[in-house]
Amino acid sequence: MSPAQAKKNGLADDRITARVPHSTRTIIERAAAIYGATINQFIVQAAVERANEVLQNMEMVKLSSQDAQVFIEALTKPPVPNKKLQEAVRAHKRLVESRD
């Protein structure tokens, strides 16, 4: 099968390699056999699952009930802008307008 056909059929064409201790390979081989997959399939699936967990944990903000309540309060009842914030907004407007 040509590389173009492989891409069209959704087959992978990228390769990832890793050197592992023999004991690690043995564990992976046993687990893959129990799972009913090749070593490669097992490793890729495990890596994708773990990658998704890591990404989800990094992208999701977890708050305690108290912190969530404080956050909701800040959104629904924002404080009145103080003098420093008003000055910062004016400075920002001057900078942004001067670029236009």
URKAPE-V159578 format. One record per pair of residues at least 6 apart in sequence whose ideal C-beta (glycine too) atoms are under 8 Angstrom apart, sorted by sequence separation. I is the first residue (numbers start at 0). GAP is how many residues later the second one is. If there is no record, write none. Layout:
i,gap
I,GAP
I,GAP
This chain:
i,gap
5,6
6,6
31,6
5,7
31,7
34,7
0,8
19,8
36,8
62,8
80,8
31,9
0,10
2,10
28,10
31,10
27,11
30,11
31,11
24,14
27,14
27,15
